[in-house]
């Protein structure tokens, strides 16, 4: 039963992040139907916050009070039910909040708990169908504005009341990474706040070569002030039209971070892999190797317990863009924060 439940969870995650081809219930976008907005002065409007005594990340922090940086993390799309015709998530819905904490906060945001105090706002994210026509043009874009307005409100509240000039790591995945890109554009790129940016970890979304004016991709493990980006597929697999959402934003020439070496190396050795964080809550070091090819990060088949059932049947590892490299991210984020402070001393 335990193994079966892990397999069900993995199927659920896979459908969330690379999509299951289907028809979605939908309706017109009506302003009066938009769920109530968050109140970020209320700690219950934060999925993760260092002041949350019952927060799930307390299981991952080793010495929270000694951390010298902040992490602003934005979770990916979790509103996916094909029978749900809402355009935006209701952050006051108990099941929605539980899904965010049990999946995104636990298995993704936790990767940065060694480097900084994690702030993650609940937000009225768009439904998964919003990324596809005909839904995008018939409500999806308007829903996206609602979602990003929440992120902006949360970030501005964070800056005003919590940050106090501390270095910032931006982190997000998929829809969350898209909102991170907008934050970079609106608050960091060529602006004073750029001086506080340690790094932006934004896997699972396309980043154009000239997306930003003065925020660049990072090419070494200790470099700061730029972004890191990758989209993971099984080795020798590519996005397919009509099957993988990544196909529509995929560019063969786009920059790809190697999330194991964090350098310009296009391949990694399996012995260099720090660790995959699996849904059995175990960390598996030396579980995979990667190769960068045509704008994609190719991953070998992960060597973990009970993985054959699901991972052998799929080619898009988008759902694992963070999990697959959890310990690698954990250690690299600490390294970059230390490097940030060393540069400030110099």
Beta strands, then each sheet from edge to edge (+ up, - down):
strand 1: 46-48
strand 2: 69-74
strand 3: 117-121
strand 4: 167-173
strand 5: 197-203
strand 6: 226-228
strand 7: 232-234
strand 8: 276-277
strand 9: 283-284
strand 10: 290-293
strand 11: 296-299
sheet 1: 1+ 3- 2- 4- 5- 6-
sheet 2: 7+ 11+ 10-
sheet 3: 8+ 9-
end
